[in-house]
Amino acid sequence: MITLGFDIGGTKVAYGAVVDGRLIDTTQVPVPTGDYGALIALIAETVRGSGTSVDAVGVGVAAWMSADREVVHRSASLGWDDMPLRADLARAIDLPVTVVNDADAAAWGAHVLRGHPAGTSMTLTLGTDVGGGVIVNGLLITGSHGIAGELGHLIVSTKGRECRCGGTDCLATVASGTALINHVRALAAARPGDFPALLQSTDPSNLGPADVARASEAECAVLLAEAATGIAAASAIVSRVVDHDTLVLAGGVSAIGDPLRQAVLAALQATPRIGNVHPIPEVYLIPANVPVGVLGAADLATRS
Ligand SMILES: [Zn+2]
């Protein structure tokens, strides 16, 4: 079976073919300027130009959607409201189409990468925002209104930081790539003498998540620990609902690599657990260049 997976972000569309459960290749193109119709046309042209006999298409999109995943109720990054994306795409390409929240697609892609374990996992996609996905006993949980697993907007601190969702102190305010880089950039701009190693290698305006790890300055370690503490707090909340055995970290911030994993493990160890005997979850880091969103969307298309 051949499926095409699309991962539609705020600025880029990544896509690739999955053949018998294996991702063959991926390509990235900018989100087309224009409207909803331009993106439908891009996907249709890509499917027609793929040169293979495609059986189904899966699309992950950063959006709140109806429980049956027929209608995208709201995508802030794309500016869409109440778009019947699945039916419009199916009509354009005349193939079965599955639409899924992008973080749910990433969670499912990580699940596929890990060989479909029977257990329970939570996935955080640490990027511009923080997305989440929850898999319970091998089943992806999407909820009654399509917003299950919005883990980036669990409240994990009391510092009063405003979140772009309209709330305060969400996980996204400490653990998104946007939050980390903005904090480091502000510190480096205010006190460049305190960030010699960072500023020798990178212009502050071009900082990326990996720079946070490369910088040895104490403030960067503090920010990483703060992000890790937020992640551990979110994990503690989720564990009281689904008792997960694995915490998967994906997205651009995972480019930090082992320092992130070690910081999260330390924060998990320091987080109170029920009865203090409840085991901490295994931490599984998805390399930032592995397109789990594409893999997950394509694999889910085989299951609808
Ligand atoms: Zn929020």
py3Dmol code that shows the C-alpha trace and the ligand (Angstrom):
import py3Dmol

protein = """\
ATOM      1  CA  MET A   1       0.000   0.000   0.000  1.00  0.00           C
ATOM      2  CA  ILE A   2       1.305   3.451  -0.918  1.00  0.00           C
ATOM      3  CA  THR A   3       0.139   6.518   0.954  1.00  0.00           C
ATOM      4  CA  LEU A   4       1.243  10.129   0.788  1.00  0.00           C
ATOM      5  CA  GLY A   5       1.563  12.077   4.028  1.00  0.00           C
ATOM      6  CA  PHE A   6       1.419  15.871   4.236  1.00  0.00           C
ATOM      7  CA  ASP A   7       2.414  17.920   7.277  1.00  0.00           C
ATOM      8  CA  ILE A   8       1.073  21.459   6.876  1.00  0.00           C
ATOM      9  CA  GLY A   9       2.793  23.940   9.134  1.00  0.00           C
ATOM     10  CA  GLY A  10       2.418  27.687   9.382  1.00  0.00           C
ATOM     11  CA  THR A  11       5.066  28.379   6.721  1.00  0.00           C
ATOM     12  CA  LYS A  12       6.046  25.027   5.181  1.00  0.00           C
ATOM     13  CA  VAL A  13       4.415  21.914   3.818  1.00  0.00           C
ATOM     14  CA  ALA A  14       6.411  18.698   4.221  1.00  0.00           C
ATOM     15  CA  TYR A  15       5.304  15.626   2.339  1.00  0.00           C
ATOM     16  CA  GLY A  16       6.487  12.146   1.566  1.00  0.00           C
ATOM     17  CA  ALA A  17       5.470   8.684   0.455  1.00  0.00           C
ATOM     18  CA  VAL A  18       5.050   5.771   2.822  1.00  0.00           C
ATOM     19  CA  VAL A  19       5.249   2.308   1.292  1.00  0.00           C
ATOM     20  CA  ASP A  20       4.274  -0.635   3.477  1.00  0.00           C
ATOM     21  CA  GLY A  21       4.824   1.407   6.634  1.00  0.00           C
ATOM     22  CA  ARG A  22       8.205   2.850   5.626  1.00  0.00           C
ATOM     23  CA  LEU A  23       8.784   6.515   4.791  1.00  0.00           C
ATOM     24  CA  ILE A  24      10.606   6.663   1.473  1.00  0.00           C
ATOM     25  CA  ASP A  25      11.455  10.329   1.102  1.00  0.00           C
ATOM     26  CA  THR A  26      10.296  13.783   2.154  1.00  0.00           C
ATOM     27  CA  THR A  27      10.229  17.167   0.493  1.00  0.00           C
ATOM     28  CA  GLN A  28       9.505  20.597   1.915  1.00  0.00           C
ATOM     29  CA  VAL A  29       7.916  23.483   0.059  1.00  0.00           C
ATOM     30  CA  PRO A  30       6.623  26.845   1.296  1.00  0.00           C
ATOM     31  CA  VAL A  31       2.939  27.097   2.122  1.00  0.00           C
ATOM     32  CA  PRO A  32       1.531  28.662  -1.056  1.00  0.00           C
ATOM     33  CA  THR A  33       0.612  32.280  -0.777  1.00  0.00           C
ATOM     34  CA  GLY A  34      -3.038  32.858  -1.365  1.00  0.00           C
ATOM     35  CA  ASP A  35      -5.904  31.055   0.163  1.00  0.00           C
ATOM     36  CA  TYR A  36      -7.269  27.717   1.171  1.00  0.00           C
ATOM     37  CA  GLY A  37      -7.791  26.811  -2.498  1.00  0.00           C
ATOM     38  CA  ALA A  38      -4.077  27.276  -3.262  1.00  0.00           C
ATOM     39  CA  LEU A  39      -3.160  24.659  -0.676  1.00  0.00           C
ATOM     40  CA  ILE A  40      -5.765  22.210  -1.999  1.00  0.00           C
ATOM     41  CA  ALA A  41      -4.286  22.748  -5.481  1.00  0.00           C
ATOM     42  CA  LEU A  42      -0.735  22.172  -4.192  1.00  0.00           C
ATOM     43  CA  ILE A  43      -1.698  18.855  -2.599  1.00  0.00           C
ATOM     44  CA  ALA A  44      -3.645  17.764  -5.692  1.00  0.00           C
ATOM     45  CA  GLU A  45      -0.716  18.610  -7.993  1.00  0.00           C
ATOM     46  CA  THR A  46       1.706  16.788  -5.699  1.00  0.00           C
ATOM     47  CA  VAL A  47      -0.444  13.648  -5.676  1.00  0.00           C
ATOM     48  CA  ARG A  48      -0.892  13.720  -9.454  1.00  0.00           C
ATOM     49  CA  GLY A  49       2.830  14.375  -9.982  1.00  0.00           C
ATOM     50  CA  SER A  50       4.056  11.724  -7.569  1.00  0.00           C
ATOM     51  CA  GLY A  51       4.571   9.206 -10.359  1.00  0.00           C
ATOM     52  CA  THR A  52       3.223   6.363  -8.248  1.00  0.00           C
ATOM     53  CA  SER A  53      -0.125   4.736  -7.755  1.00  0.00           C
ATOM     54  CA  VAL A  54      -1.226   6.333  -4.511  1.00  0.00           C
ATOM     55  CA  ASP A  55      -3.880   4.493  -2.463  1.00  0.00           C
ATOM     56  CA  ALA A  56      -4.698   7.164   0.111  1.00  0.00           C
ATOM     57  CA  VAL A  57      -3.586  10.540   1.442  1.00  0.00           C
ATOM     58  CA  GLY A  58      -3.118  11.665   5.043  1.00  0.00           C
ATOM     59  CA  VAL A  59      -2.886  15.323   6.016  1.00  0.00           C
ATOM     60  CA  GLY A  60      -1.713  16.720   9.349  1.00  0.00           C
ATOM     61  CA  VAL A  61      -2.634  20.330   9.952  1.00  0.00           C
ATOM     62  CA  ALA A  62      -2.157  22.661  12.911  1.00  0.00           C
ATOM     63  CA  ALA A  63      -5.802  23.141  13.693  1.00  0.00           C
ATOM     64  CA  TRP A  64      -8.710  22.458  15.968  1.00  0.00           C
ATOM     65  CA  MET A  65     -11.039  20.206  14.045  1.00  0.00           C
ATOM     66  CA  SER A  66     -14.333  18.417  14.469  1.00  0.00           C
ATOM     67  CA  ALA A  67     -14.295  15.074  16.242  1.00  0.00           C
ATOM     68  CA  ASP A  68     -14.970  13.271  12.954  1.00  0.00           C
ATOM     69  CA  ARG A  69     -12.067  15.273  11.434  1.00  0.00           C
ATOM     70  CA  GLU A  70     -14.254  16.433   8.552  1.00  0.00           C
ATOM     71  CA  VAL A  71     -14.129  20.162   9.328  1.00  0.00           C
ATOM     72  CA  VAL A  72     -11.183  22.339  10.339  1.00  0.00           C
ATOM     73  CA  HIS A  73     -12.885  24.648  12.825  1.00  0.00           C
ATOM     74  CA  ARG A  74      -9.923  26.919  13.373  1.00  0.00           C
ATOM     75  CA  SER A  75      -6.315  27.082  12.230  1.00  0.00           C
ATOM     76  CA  ALA A  76      -4.672  30.180  13.676  1.00  0.00           C
ATOM     77  CA  SER A  77      -1.480  29.708  11.678  1.00  0.00           C
ATOM     78  CA  LEU A  78      -3.321  29.336   8.361  1.00  0.00           C
ATOM     79  CA  GLY A  79      -6.212  31.699   9.107  1.00  0.00           C
ATOM     80  CA  TRP A  80      -8.859  29.091   8.343  1.00  0.00           C
ATOM     81  CA  ASP A  81     -12.292  28.873   9.927  1.00  0.00           C
ATOM     82  CA  ASP A  82     -14.788  26.041   9.414  1.00  0.00           C
ATOM     83  CA  MET A  83     -13.236  24.585   6.261  1.00  0.00           C
ATOM     84  CA  PRO A  84     -14.479  21.140   5.107  1.00  0.00           C
ATOM     85  CA  LEU A  85     -10.897  20.128   4.294  1.00  0.00           C
ATOM     86  CA  ARG A  86     -11.291  16.358   4.104  1.00  0.00           C
ATOM     87  CA  ALA A  87     -14.183  16.404   1.657  1.00  0.00           C
ATOM     88  CA  ASP A  88     -12.660  19.196  -0.454  1.00  0.00           C
ATOM     89  CA  LEU A  89      -9.376  17.284  -0.765  1.00  0.00           C
ATOM     90  CA  ALA A  90     -11.097  13.971  -1.492  1.00  0.00           C
ATOM     91  CA  ARG A  91     -13.043  15.669  -4.284  1.00  0.00           C
ATOM     92  CA  ALA A  92      -9.879  17.281  -5.705  1.00  0.00           C
ATOM     93  CA  ILE A  93      -7.789  14.100  -5.815  1.00  0.00           C
ATOM     94  CA  ASP A  94     -10.455  11.393  -5.981  1.00  0.00           C
ATOM     95  CA  LEU A  95      -8.754   9.299  -3.297  1.00  0.00           C
ATOM     96  CA  PRO A  96      -9.508   8.445   0.337  1.00  0.00           C
ATOM     97  CA  VAL A  97      -8.268  11.294   2.555  1.00  0.00           C
ATOM     98  CA  THR A  98      -7.619  11.380   6.293  1.00  0.00           C
ATOM     99  CA  VAL A  99      -7.143  14.706   8.079  1.00  0.00           C
ATOM    100  CA  VAL A 100      -5.617  14.866  11.547  1.00  0.00           C
ATOM    101  CA  ASN A 101      -4.224  17.452  13.929  1.00  0.00           C
ATOM    102  CA  ASP A 102      -0.509  17.889  13.206  1.00  0.00           C
ATOM    103  CA  ALA A 103       0.652  17.059  16.732  1.00  0.00           C
ATOM    104  CA  ASP A 104      -1.540  13.951  16.740  1.00  0.00           C
ATOM    105  CA  ALA A 105       0.088  12.997  13.434  1.00  0.00           C
ATOM    106  CA  ALA A 106       3.532  13.486  14.999  1.00  0.00           C
ATOM    107  CA  ALA A 107       2.543  11.421  18.041  1.00  0.00           C
ATOM    108  CA  TRP A 108       1.327   8.641  15.770  1.00  0.00           C
ATOM    109  CA  GLY A 109       4.481   8.889  13.629  1.00  0.00           C
ATOM    110  CA  ALA A 110       6.620   8.483  16.738  1.00  0.00           C
ATOM    111  CA  HIS A 111       4.461   5.494  17.683  1.00  0.00           C
ATOM    112  CA  VAL A 112       5.119   3.949  14.247  1.00  0.00           C
ATOM    113  CA  LEU A 113       8.863   4.645  14.552  1.00  0.00           C
ATOM    114  CA  ARG A 114       8.884   2.892  17.909  1.00  0.00           C
ATOM    115  CA  GLY A 115       7.311  -0.202  16.335  1.00  0.00           C
ATOM    116  CA  HIS A 116       3.692   0.205  17.514  1.00  0.00           C
ATOM    117  CA  PRO A 117       4.288  -0.553  21.213  1.00  0.00           C
ATOM    118  CA  ALA A 118       1.191  -1.655  23.104  1.00  0.00           C
ATOM    119  CA  GLY A 119       1.694   0.850  25.927  1.00  0.00           C
ATOM    120  CA  THR A 120       0.688   4.429  26.649  1.00  0.00           C
ATOM    121  CA  SER A 121       2.633   7.518  25.603  1.00  0.00           C
ATOM    122  CA  MET A 122       2.425  11.286  25.556  1.00  0.00           C
ATOM    123  CA  THR A 123       4.152  13.247  22.818  1.00  0.00           C
ATOM    124  CA  LEU A 124       5.129  16.905  22.901  1.00  0.00           C
ATOM    125  CA  THR A 125       5.986  18.696  19.668  1.00  0.00           C
ATOM    126  CA  LEU A 126       8.214  21.535  20.807  1.00  0.00           C
ATOM    127  CA  GLY A 127       8.202  24.044  17.973  1.00  0.00           C
ATOM    128  CA  THR A 128       6.727  27.472  17.332  1.00  0.00           C
ATOM    129  CA  ASP A 129       4.003  26.370  19.724  1.00  0.00           C
ATOM    130  CA  VAL A 130       3.821  23.199  21.803  1.00  0.00           C
ATOM    131  CA  GLY A 131       1.514  20.526  20.443  1.00  0.00           C
ATOM    132  CA  GLY A 132       0.621  17.261  22.061  1.00  0.00           C
ATOM    133  CA  GLY A 133      -0.680  13.804  21.349  1.00  0.00           C
ATOM    134  CA  VAL A 134      -1.722  10.982  23.631  1.00  0.00           C
ATOM    135  CA  ILE A 135      -1.758   7.299  22.741  1.00  0.00           C
ATOM    136  CA  VAL A 136      -3.444   5.011  25.259  1.00  0.00           C
ATOM    137  CA  ASN A 137      -2.835   1.296  24.990  1.00  0.00           C
ATOM    138  CA  GLY A 138      -1.890   1.731  21.326  1.00  0.00           C
ATOM    139  CA  LEU A 139      -4.878   3.948  20.373  1.00  0.00           C
ATOM    140  CA  LEU A 140      -4.589   7.634  19.416  1.00  0.00           C
ATOM    141  CA  ILE A 141      -6.954   9.687  21.569  1.00  0.00           C
ATOM    142  CA  THR A 142      -8.687  12.554  19.734  1.00  0.00           C
ATOM    143  CA  GLY A 143     -11.576  13.192  22.130  1.00  0.00           C
ATOM    144  CA  SER A 144     -15.191  14.225  21.769  1.00  0.00           C
ATOM    145  CA  HIS A 145     -14.538  17.655  20.253  1.00  0.00           C
ATOM    146  CA  GLY A 146     -11.227  17.049  18.509  1.00  0.00           C
ATOM    147  CA  ILE A 147      -9.006  18.836  21.011  1.00  0.00           C
ATOM    148  CA  ALA A 148      -7.734  15.978  23.187  1.00  0.00           C
ATOM    149  CA  GLY A 149      -4.008  16.163  23.790  1.00  0.00           C
ATOM    150  CA  GLU A 150      -3.614  19.952  23.705  1.00  0.00           C
ATOM    151  CA  LEU A 151      -0.754  19.461  26.122  1.00  0.00           C
ATOM    152  CA  GLY A 152       1.058  22.682  25.247  1.00  0.00           C
ATOM    153  CA  HIS A 153      -1.654  24.569  27.052  1.00  0.00           C
ATOM    154  CA  LEU A 154      -1.552  22.702  30.326  1.00  0.00           C
ATOM    155  CA  ILE A 155      -0.781  25.226  33.070  1.00  0.00           C
ATOM    156  CA  VAL A 156       2.613  24.424  34.533  1.00  0.00           C
ATOM    157  CA  SER A 157       3.802  27.514  36.417  1.00  0.00           C
ATOM    158  CA  THR A 158       2.642  30.570  38.354  1.00  0.00           C
ATOM    159  CA  LYS A 159       4.807  33.284  36.792  1.00  0.00           C
ATOM    160  CA  GLY A 160       1.978  35.014  34.969  1.00  0.00           C
ATOM    161  CA  ARG A 161       3.497  34.716  31.488  1.00  0.00           C
ATOM    162  CA  GLU A 162       0.922  35.324  28.787  1.00  0.00           C
ATOM    163  CA  CYS A 163       0.401  32.588  26.227  1.00  0.00           C
ATOM    164  CA  ARG A 164      -0.694  33.191  22.656  1.00  0.00           C
ATOM    165  CA  CYS A 165      -3.754  31.008  23.357  1.00  0.00           C
ATOM    166  CA  GLY A 166      -5.084  33.767  25.638  1.00  0.00           C
ATOM    167  CA  GLY A 167      -4.217  31.972  28.873  1.00  0.00           C
ATOM    168  CA  THR A 168      -1.226  32.356  31.146  1.00  0.00           C
ATOM    169  CA  ASP A 169       1.557  30.025  32.283  1.00  0.00           C
ATOM    170  CA  CYS A 170       0.901  27.343  29.689  1.00  0.00           C
ATOM    171  CA  LEU A 171       3.678  24.861  28.938  1.00  0.00           C
ATOM    172  CA  ALA A 172       4.176  26.700  25.632  1.00  0.00           C
ATOM    173  CA  THR A 173       5.378  29.803  27.524  1.00  0.00           C
ATOM    174  CA  VAL A 174       8.469  27.944  28.769  1.00  0.00           C
ATOM    175  CA  ALA A 175       9.073  25.010  26.422  1.00  0.00           C
ATOM    176  CA  SER A 176       8.251  26.176  22.897  1.00  0.00           C
ATOM    177  CA  GLY A 177      11.107  27.006  20.564  1.00  0.00           C
ATOM    178  CA  THR A 178       9.648  30.504  20.326  1.00  0.00           C
ATOM    179  CA  ALA A 179       9.796  31.004  24.089  1.00  0.00           C
ATOM    180  CA  LEU A 180      13.318  29.610  24.467  1.00  0.00           C
ATOM    181  CA  ILE A 181      14.781  31.630  21.638  1.00  0.00           C
ATOM    182  CA  ASN A 182      13.010  34.845  22.605  1.00  0.00           C
ATOM    183  CA  HIS A 183      14.337  34.552  26.141  1.00  0.00           C
ATOM    184  CA  VAL A 184      17.909  33.857  25.029  1.00  0.00           C
ATOM    185  CA  ARG A 185      17.776  36.578  22.375  1.00  0.00           C
ATOM    186  CA  ALA A 186      16.560  39.141  24.909  1.00  0.00           C
ATOM    187  CA  LEU A 187      19.270  38.175  27.388  1.00  0.00           C
ATOM    188  CA  ALA A 188      21.994  38.257  24.733  1.00  0.00           C
ATOM    189  CA  ALA A 189      20.861  41.640  23.431  1.00  0.00           C
ATOM    190  CA  ALA A 190      20.712  43.173  26.893  1.00  0.00           C
ATOM    191  CA  ARG A 191      24.018  41.791  28.114  1.00  0.00           C
ATOM    192  CA  PRO A 192      26.177  40.754  25.132  1.00  0.00           C
ATOM    193  CA  GLY A 193      29.292  40.559  27.343  1.00  0.00           C
ATOM    194  CA  ASP A 194      27.678  37.698  29.266  1.00  0.00           C
ATOM    195  CA  PHE A 195      27.130  35.645  26.095  1.00  0.00           C
ATOM    196  CA  PRO A 196      30.508  35.616  24.335  1.00  0.00           C
ATOM    197  CA  ALA A 197      30.404  31.988  23.203  1.00  0.00           C
ATOM    198  CA  LEU A 198      26.880  32.278  21.822  1.00  0.00           C
ATOM    199  CA  LEU A 199      27.428  35.577  20.032  1.00  0.00           C
ATOM    200  CA  GLN A 200      30.744  34.521  18.507  1.00  0.00           C
ATOM    201  CA  SER A 201      29.008  31.711  16.661  1.00  0.00           C
ATOM    202  CA  THR A 202      25.593  33.141  15.870  1.00  0.00           C
ATOM    203  CA  ASP A 203      23.923  36.447  15.138  1.00  0.00           C
ATOM    204  CA  PRO A 204      21.218  36.827  17.820  1.00  0.00           C
ATOM    205  CA  SER A 205      18.583  37.423  15.156  1.00  0.00           C
ATOM    206  CA  ASN A 206      19.321  33.983  13.679  1.00  0.00           C
ATOM    207  CA  LEU A 207      19.307  31.970  16.865  1.00  0.00           C
ATOM    208  CA  GLY A 208      17.813  28.495  16.717  1.00  0.00           C
ATOM    209  CA  PRO A 209      17.016  25.957  19.432  1.00  0.00           C
ATOM    210  CA  ALA A 210      20.306  24.131  18.954  1.00  0.00           C
ATOM    211  CA  ASP A 211      22.157  27.373  19.790  1.00  0.00           C
ATOM    212  CA  VAL A 212      20.568  27.276  23.221  1.00  0.00           C
ATOM    213  CA  ALA A 213      22.343  23.995  23.869  1.00  0.00           C
ATOM    214  CA  ARG A 214      25.625  25.045  22.294  1.00  0.00           C
ATOM    215  CA  ALA A 215      25.826  28.104  24.479  1.00  0.00           C
ATOM    216  CA  SER A 216      27.545  27.294  27.731  1.00  0.00           C
ATOM    217  CA  GLU A 217      26.299  30.399  29.491  1.00  0.00           C
ATOM    218  CA  ALA A 218      24.613  29.779  32.787  1.00  0.00           C
ATOM    219  CA  GLU A 219      21.439  31.585  31.718  1.00  0.00           C
ATOM    220  CA  CYS A 220      20.894  29.125  28.901  1.00  0.00           C
ATOM    221  CA  ALA A 221      21.158  26.224  31.322  1.00  0.00           C
ATOM    222  CA  VAL A 222      18.615  27.967  33.545  1.00  0.00           C
ATOM    223  CA  LEU A 223      16.209  28.389  30.629  1.00  0.00           C
ATOM    224  CA  LEU A 224      16.631  24.765  29.598  1.00  0.00           C
ATOM    225  CA  ALA A 225      15.983  23.663  33.177  1.00  0.00           C
ATOM    226  CA  GLU A 226      12.883  25.856  33.286  1.00  0.00           C
ATOM    227  CA  ALA A 227      11.586  24.289  30.061  1.00  0.00           C
ATOM    228  CA  ALA A 228      12.370  20.818  31.439  1.00  0.00           C
ATOM    229  CA  THR A 229      10.578  21.588  34.694  1.00  0.00           C
ATOM    230  CA  GLY A 230       7.507  22.645  32.711  1.00  0.00           C
ATOM    231  CA  ILE A 231       7.674  19.461  30.634  1.00  0.00           C
ATOM    232  CA  ALA A 232       7.953  17.359  33.798  1.00  0.00           C
ATOM    233  CA  ALA A 233       4.996  19.180  35.348  1.00  0.00           C
ATOM    234  CA  ALA A 234       2.922  18.479  32.232  1.00  0.00           C
ATOM    235  CA  SER A 235       4.013  14.851  32.368  1.00  0.00           C
ATOM    236  CA  ALA A 236       2.904  14.621  35.997  1.00  0.00           C
ATOM    237  CA  ILE A 237      -0.548  15.973  35.091  1.00  0.00           C
ATOM    238  CA  VAL A 238      -0.916  13.567  32.169  1.00  0.00           C
ATOM    239  CA  SER A 239       0.295  10.617  34.234  1.00  0.00           C
ATOM    240  CA  ARG A 240      -2.629  11.117  36.606  1.00  0.00           C
ATOM    241  CA  VAL A 241      -5.018  10.702  33.684  1.00  0.00           C
ATOM    242  CA  VAL A 242      -3.470   8.041  31.466  1.00  0.00           C
ATOM    243  CA  ASP A 243      -0.414   6.683  33.393  1.00  0.00           C
ATOM    244  CA  HIS A 244       1.915   6.822  30.386  1.00  0.00           C
ATOM    245  CA  ASP A 245       5.128   4.822  30.202  1.00  0.00           C
ATOM    246  CA  THR A 246       6.863   6.976  27.564  1.00  0.00           C
ATOM    247  CA  LEU A 247       7.335  10.708  27.084  1.00  0.00           C
ATOM    248  CA  VAL A 248       8.189  11.508  23.464  1.00  0.00           C
ATOM    249  CA  LEU A 249       9.817  14.855  22.628  1.00  0.00           C
ATOM    250  CA  ALA A 250       9.702  15.999  18.999  1.00  0.00           C
ATOM    251  CA  GLY A 251       9.866  19.273  17.067  1.00  0.00           C
ATOM    252  CA  GLY A 252      12.599  21.832  16.507  1.00  0.00           C
ATOM    253  CA  VAL A 253      13.596  22.072  20.173  1.00  0.00           C
ATOM    254  CA  SER A 254      14.611  18.399  20.102  1.00  0.00           C
ATOM    255  CA  ALA A 255      17.634  19.613  18.076  1.00  0.00           C
ATOM    256  CA  ILE A 256      19.076  20.483  21.495  1.00  0.00           C
ATOM    257  CA  GLY A 257      19.575  16.749  21.836  1.00  0.00           C
ATOM    258  CA  ASP A 258      21.015  15.063  24.884  1.00  0.00           C
ATOM    259  CA  PRO A 259      21.191  18.204  27.087  1.00  0.00           C
ATOM    260  CA  LEU A 260      17.401  18.488  26.696  1.00  0.00           C
ATOM    261  CA  ARG A 261      16.883  14.811  27.462  1.00  0.00           C
ATOM    262  CA  GLN A 262      19.122  14.979  30.531  1.00  0.00           C
ATOM    263  CA  ALA A 263      17.384  18.144  31.783  1.00  0.00           C
ATOM    264  CA  VAL A 264      13.964  16.512  31.380  1.00  0.00           C
ATOM    265  CA  LEU A 265      15.096  13.319  33.115  1.00  0.00           C
ATOM    266  CA  ALA A 266      16.426  15.379  36.049  1.00  0.00           C
ATOM    267  CA  ALA A 267      13.166  17.344  36.242  1.00  0.00           C
ATOM    268  CA  LEU A 268      11.105  14.141  36.115  1.00  0.00           C
ATOM    269  CA  GLN A 269      13.165  12.695  38.960  1.00  0.00           C
ATOM    270  CA  ALA A 270      12.481  15.830  41.011  1.00  0.00           C
ATOM    271  CA  THR A 271       8.724  15.810  40.371  1.00  0.00           C
ATOM    272  CA  PRO A 272       6.585  14.237  43.110  1.00  0.00           C
ATOM    273  CA  ARG A 273       4.907  11.039  42.012  1.00  0.00           C
ATOM    274  CA  ILE A 274       1.905   9.238  43.381  1.00  0.00           C
ATOM    275  CA  GLY A 275       3.076   7.333  46.421  1.00  0.00           C
ATOM    276  CA  ASN A 276       6.620   8.155  45.279  1.00  0.00           C
ATOM    277  CA  VAL A 277       6.766   4.663  43.797  1.00  0.00           C
ATOM    278  CA  HIS A 278       5.167   5.441  40.455  1.00  0.00           C
ATOM    279  CA  PRO A 279       7.922   4.963  37.828  1.00  0.00           C
ATOM    280  CA  ILE A 280       8.972   7.935  35.733  1.00  0.00           C
ATOM    281  CA  PRO A 281       8.349   7.572  32.013  1.00  0.00           C
ATOM    282  CA  GLU A 282      11.036   6.694  29.540  1.00  0.00           C
ATOM    283  CA  VAL A 283      12.100   9.785  27.571  1.00  0.00           C
ATOM    284  CA  TYR A 284      12.292   9.235  23.829  1.00  0.00           C
ATOM    285  CA  LEU A 285      13.773  12.057  21.760  1.00  0.00           C
ATOM    286  CA  ILE A 286      12.851  12.257  18.074  1.00  0.00           C
ATOM    287  CA  PRO A 287      15.703  13.878  16.085  1.00  0.00           C
ATOM    288  CA  ALA A 288      14.516  17.202  14.672  1.00  0.00           C
ATOM    289  CA  ASN A 289      15.153  16.032  11.092  1.00  0.00           C
ATOM    290  CA  VAL A 290      12.884  12.967  11.322  1.00  0.00           C
ATOM    291  CA  PRO A 291       9.511  13.933   9.797  1.00  0.00           C
ATOM    292  CA  VAL A 292       7.246  12.073  12.204  1.00  0.00           C
ATOM    293  CA  GLY A 293       4.315  14.301  11.218  1.00  0.00           C
ATOM    294  CA  VAL A 294       4.519  13.126   7.606  1.00  0.00           C
ATOM    295  CA  LEU A 295       4.954   9.498   8.662  1.00  0.00           C
ATOM    296  CA  GLY A 296       2.062   9.659  11.119  1.00  0.00           C
ATOM    297  CA  ALA A 297      -0.352  11.330   8.690  1.00  0.00           C
ATOM    298  CA  ALA A 298       0.490   8.809   5.962  1.00  0.00           C
ATOM    299  CA  ASP A 299       0.201   5.836   8.310  1.00  0.00           C
ATOM    300  CA  LEU A 300      -3.141   7.021   9.711  1.00  0.00           C
ATOM    301  CA  ALA A 301      -4.434   7.203   6.136  1.00  0.00           C
ATOM    302  CA  THR A 302      -4.013   3.440   5.938  1.00  0.00           C
ATOM    303  CA  ARG A 303      -6.247   2.926   8.956  1.00  0.00           C
ATOM    304  CA  SER A 304      -9.358   4.939   8.082  1.00  0.00           C
TER     305      SER A 304
END
"""
ligand_1 = """\
1
ZN
Zn -1.661 28.556 26.082
"""
view = py3Dmol.view(width=600, height=400)
view.addModel(protein, "pdb")
view.setStyle({"model": 0}, {"cartoon": {"style": "trace"}})
view.addModel(ligand_1, "xyz")
view.setStyle({"model": 1}, {"stick": {}})
view.zoomTo()
view.show()
